[in-house]
């Protein structure tokens, strides 16, 4: 009976929480408690004066301890399973995540929107919450994107810096797509030039207090974070 009860609890936990990390100390603790309890329930021993075997009493105590472990482990597994996970299939392809307060970046975005007649490229300000899942699947953080903008070309295809810029150009119609042939230039050399300009961009071109597209709202139809930006605009006004 005890074995059946523990099996049901284990299946219930696995069903409600998903995969269990077998290396977790909590998992080992649960397994040890289960084995230890079952070893008592399957053995026989003489009855005590109250008519209850000493092993049965030990098994009851072990079961009580297991109940506490089971409850604690269930809460821990539920907490771990509740962490948000990004499904790459839900993300849009062809998204540029860039520093929305930078005047140089904003002007480049305006140029790409004008040149991209087929509307292949979409945009998202780094300062928006909508940018977080794209950074997450790419394995970069906010500081990385401030240094080199991010282009999520598709599932498993993420580029930064000069390579990202050239990949964006490759999606534009001719003659702009021809500029992507500059990819033959060694990456370290391309990124050295890119990083130098990126480091000086605020001094040379200036920066705003908020995403500059808020002052060019006719461009928002190309932004995946447009609802968030419009809400921010209404709160400011």
C-alpha positions in Angstrom: 0.0 0.0 0.0 2.8 2.3 0.9 4.6 1.6 -2.4 1.4 2.4 -4.3 0.9 5.6 -2.5 4.5 6.8 -3.2 4.2 5.8 -6.8 1.0 7.8 -7.2 2.7 10.8 -5.6 5.7 10.5 -7.8 3.6 10.3 -11.0 1.5 13.2 -9.9 4.5 15.4 -9.3 6.1 14.5 -12.6 2.8 15.1 -14.5 2.3 18.5 -13.0 5.9 19.8 -13.1 7.4 18.2 -16.2 11.0 16.9 -16.4 12.9 16.4 -13.2 16.6 17.1 -12.9 17.9 13.8 -11.6 21.0 15.5 -10.3 19.0 17.7 -7.9 19.7 17.0 -4.2 16.0 17.1 -3.6 15.5 14.3 -6.1 18.2 12.2 -4.4 16.6 12.9 -1.0 13.2 11.7 -2.3 14.6 8.5 -3.8 16.5 7.7 -0.6 13.4 8.3 1.5 11.3 6.1 -0.8 13.8 3.2 -0.8 14.3 3.5 2.9 10.5 3.5 3.6 9.9 0.5 1.3 12.6 -1.5 2.9 10.7 -1.3 6.2 7.3 -2.0 4.7 8.5 -5.2 3.0 10.2 -6.7 6.0 8.6 -8.6 8.9 9.4 -8.4 12.6 7.8 -9.4 15.9 4.9 -7.5 17.3 5.4 -5.3 20.3 3.1 -5.2 23.3 0.6 -3.0 21.4 0.3 -5.5 18.6 2.3 -3.4 16.2 5.6 -4.5 14.8 8.6 -2.2 15.4 9.3 -2.2 11.7 5.8 -1.0 11.0 6.2 1.8 13.5 9.5 2.8 11.8 7.8 2.6 8.5 5.0 4.9 9.7 7.6 7.4 11.0 9.4 7.2 7.7 6.2 7.7 5.8 5.5 10.8 7.9 8.9 12.1 7.1 8.4 11.2 3.4 5.1 13.2 3.5 7.1 16.3 4.5 9.7 15.7 1.8 7.0 15.0 -0.8 5.3 18.3 0.0 8.6 20.3 0.0 9.8 18.6 -3.2 6.5 19.3 -4.9 6.6 23.0 -4.1 10.2 23.2 -5.3 9.5 21.4 -8.6 6.4 23.6 -9.1 8.5 26.7 -8.6 11.2 25.5 -11.1 8.6 24.6 -13.7 6.9 28.0 -13.3 10.0 29.8 -14.7 9.1 31.3 -18.1 10.6 29.6 -21.1 10.9 31.2 -24.5 9.5 29.2 -27.4 11.5 30.1 -30.5 8.6 29.2 -32.7 6.6 32.1 -31.2 9.2 34.7 -32.1 9.0 36.6 -35.4 11.9 36.2 -37.9 13.8 39.1 -39.3 13.7 41.3 -36.2 16.3 44.0 -35.4 16.8 44.8 -31.7 18.6 48.1 -31.4 19.3 51.0 -29.1 16.2 53.1 -29.5 17.6 56.2 -27.9 20.6 56.5 -30.3 20.1 59.0 -33.1 22.5 57.1 -35.4 20.6 53.9 -34.9 17.3 55.6 -35.4 18.3 57.1 -38.7 19.6 53.8 -39.9 16.3 52.2 -39.0 14.5 54.9 -41.0 16.7 54.2 -44.0 16.1 50.5 -43.8 12.3 50.9 -43.6 12.4 53.2 -46.7 14.6 50.8 -48.6 12.8 47.6 -47.6 9.9 47.7 -50.0 9.0 44.1 -49.3 8.7 44.7 -45.5 11.0 41.8 -44.6 12.6 43.5 -41.6 10.9 44.3 -38.4 12.2 46.3 -35.4 12.2 46.4 -31.7 13.7 48.9 -29.3 16.1 47.5 -26.8 14.4 49.5 -24.1 11.1 47.6 -24.6 10.1 44.5 -22.7 9.3 42.9 -26.1 13.0 42.7 -26.8 13.7 40.4 -23.8 12.7 37.0 -25.4 14.8 37.8 -28.5 17.8 38.6 -26.4 17.2 35.4 -24.3 17.1 33.0 -27.2 20.2 34.7 -28.7 22.2 34.4 -25.4 22.9 38.1 -25.1 21.9 40.7 -22.5 21.2 44.4 -22.7 24.8 45.5 -22.5 25.7 43.2 -25.4 23.0 44.8 -27.6 24.0 48.3 -26.5 27.5 47.5 -27.8 26.4 45.7 -31.0 22.8 45.6 -32.2 21.1 42.2 -32.7 19.5 40.8 -35.8 17.3 37.7 -35.2 17.2 36.3 -38.7 15.3 33.2 -37.9 15.3 30.2 -35.5 18.9 29.6 -34.5 20.2 32.4 -36.7 21.3 35.4 -34.6 23.9 38.0 -35.6 25.5 41.1 -34.0 27.6 44.0 -35.1 28.9 44.3 -38.6 27.6 40.8 -39.5 24.1 41.7 -38.4 24.2 44.9 -40.6 25.3 43.0 -43.6 22.7 40.3 -43.1 20.0 43.0 -42.9 21.3 44.4 -46.2 21.1 41.0 -47.8 17.3 41.0 -47.3 16.9 44.4 -49.0 16.2 44.6 -52.8 19.0 45.6 -55.3 21.1 47.5 -55.3 21.3 47.6 -51.5 21.6 43.8 -51.1 24.8 43.9 -53.2 26.5 45.5 -50.2 26.2 42.2 -48.3 29.2 41.0 -50.4 31.3 43.0 -47.9 31.0 39.9 -45.8 34.2 38.7 -47.5 36.0 41.3 -45.3 37.4 39.4 -42.2 35.0 39.7 -39.3 37.6 41.1 -36.8 38.4 44.0 -39.2 34.7 44.7 -39.8 33.9 44.6 -36.1 36.8 46.8 -35.3 35.3 49.6 -37.4 31.8 49.0 -36.2 32.9 49.0 -32.5 34.8 52.3 -32.9 31.7 54.0 -34.4 29.5 52.4 -31.8 31.7 53.7 -29.0 31.6 57.3 -30.2 28.0 57.3 -31.5 26.5 59.3 -28.6 29.2 62.0 -28.8 29.0 62.2 -32.6 25.2 61.9 -33.1 23.6 62.4 -29.7 20.9 60.4 -27.8 17.4 60.9 -26.7 15.7 60.4 -23.3 13.4 57.7 -24.7 13.0 55.7 -27.9 13.2 58.2 -30.7 10.5 56.4 -32.8 8.0 57.9 -30.4 8.5 61.1 -32.3 8.2 59.4 -35.7 5.1 57.3 -35.0 4.3 56.8 -38.7 7.1 54.1 -38.5 5.5 52.1 -35.8 3.8 49.7 -38.2 7.2 48.0 -38.6 7.8 47.6 -34.9 6.8 44.5 -33.0 6.7 46.5 -29.7 4.4 49.2 -31.2 1.7 48.6 -28.6 4.1 49.0 -25.8 5.6 52.1 -27.3 2.2 53.7 -27.9 1.2 53.0 -24.3 4.4 54.6 -23.2 3.7 57.6 -25.4 0.2 58.0 -23.9 1.6 57.9 -20.4 4.2 60.6 -21.2 1.6 62.9 -22.8 
